[in-house]
Amino acid sequence: MFKRLLSTCIVFGMAATAPPAWAMNCADRSVVVERLQSKFSETLTVGGLQNNRQASSLVEIWSSGETGTFTILVTRPNGISCVVAAGTDFFEALPDTTPIGTPS
């Protein structure tokens, strides 16, 4: 009984001290951007600032018309970018426009 309790405590203790999984998806912005451009042929599509109480973060969507991939990055003020989402089958939603002139 004591061995089971001890091994359970060790396993949960190791899990509690392990670094978060998302930390592996973070790196210096220049490294992340170079990887997106070289490996996936992605370019910056849209971006904006996200404000919270501590600081502003830059949110960007990178995409590729060639490969159909997209990546959503969040860059902190210290220059570290984290990939928060990535996927395939990217499409651009165009606004519904009506032609100028009178219908025939």
C-alpha positions as CSV (number, residue, x, y, z in Angstrom):
1,M,0.0,0.0,0.0
2,F,2.8,2.4,0.9
3,K,4.6,1.7,-2.4
4,R,1.4,2.6,-4.4
5,L,0.9,5.8,-2.4
6,L,4.5,6.8,-2.9
7,S,4.6,6.1,-6.6
8,T,1.3,8.0,-7.1
9,C,2.7,11.0,-5.2
10,I,5.9,10.9,-7.3
11,V,3.9,10.8,-10.6
12,F,1.6,13.6,-9.6
13,G,4.5,15.6,-8.2
14,M,6.4,15.3,-11.5
15,A,3.4,16.3,-13.5
16,A,2.8,19.4,-11.3
17,T,6.4,20.6,-11.8
18,A,6.5,20.0,-15.5
19,P,6.6,23.1,-17.8
20,P,3.3,23.9,-19.5
21,A,2.9,22.3,-22.9
22,W,2.3,25.6,-24.7
23,A,5.7,26.8,-23.7
24,M,7.1,24.6,-26.5
25,N,5.1,26.6,-29.0
26,C,6.9,29.9,-28.1
27,A,10.1,31.4,-29.4
28,D,11.6,34.8,-30.4
29,R,9.3,36.4,-33.0
30,S,12.0,36.5,-35.6
31,V,12.5,32.7,-35.3
32,V,8.8,32.0,-35.5
33,V,8.3,34.3,-38.5
34,E,11.2,32.8,-40.4
35,R,9.8,29.3,-39.8
36,L,6.4,30.3,-41.1
37,Q,7.8,31.9,-44.2
38,S,10.3,29.2,-45.1
39,K,8.4,26.0,-44.1
40,F,4.8,27.0,-44.8
41,S,5.1,29.9,-47.3
42,E,2.9,32.0,-45.0
43,T,2.7,35.8,-45.0
44,L,1.2,38.2,-42.6
45,T,-2.5,38.5,-43.5
46,V,-4.1,40.6,-40.6
47,G,-3.1,41.7,-37.1
48,G,-4.0,44.0,-34.2
49,L,-3.4,44.8,-30.6
50,Q,-5.0,43.0,-27.8
51,N,-5.1,45.0,-24.6
52,N,-5.4,43.6,-21.1
53,R,-4.5,44.9,-17.6
54,Q,-0.9,43.9,-17.7
55,A,0.2,44.8,-21.2
56,S,-0.8,44.9,-24.9
57,S,-0.1,41.8,-27.1
58,L,0.1,41.7,-30.8
59,V,-2.2,39.2,-32.4
60,E,-1.4,38.1,-36.0
61,I,-2.9,35.8,-38.5
62,W,-0.4,34.4,-41.0
63,S,-1.7,32.4,-44.1
64,S,-0.6,30.9,-47.4
65,G,-2.6,30.8,-50.6
66,E,-0.2,28.2,-51.9
67,T,-0.4,25.7,-49.1
68,G,-3.8,26.7,-47.6
69,T,-2.3,26.8,-44.1
70,F,-2.8,29.5,-41.4
71,T,-1.2,30.3,-38.1
72,I,-2.4,32.6,-35.3
73,L,0.4,34.2,-33.3
74,V,0.3,36.2,-30.1
75,T,3.4,38.3,-29.5
76,R,4.1,39.6,-26.0
77,P,5.9,43.0,-25.4
78,N,9.2,41.1,-24.6
79,G,9.3,39.8,-28.3
80,I,8.3,36.2,-27.5
81,S,5.7,34.9,-30.0
82,C,3.4,31.9,-29.2
83,V,1.5,29.9,-31.7
84,V,-2.0,29.7,-30.3
85,A,-3.7,28.0,-33.3
86,A,-2.8,26.5,-36.7
87,G,-4.7,24.8,-39.4
88,T,-5.4,24.1,-43.0
89,D,-8.0,25.0,-45.7
90,F,-7.6,28.7,-45.1
91,F,-10.0,30.9,-47.0
92,E,-10.6,34.6,-47.2
93,A,-14.1,35.9,-46.6
94,L,-14.8,38.6,-49.1
95,P,-17.5,41.2,-48.4
96,D,-20.7,40.9,-50.4
97,T,-20.6,43.7,-52.9
98,T,-23.3,44.8,-55.3
99,P,-22.4,46.1,-58.7
100,I,-22.5,49.8,-59.4
101,G,-25.2,50.9,-61.8
102,T,-28.7,50.1,-62.7
103,P,-29.8,46.5,-63.3
104,S,-30.6,45.6,-66.9
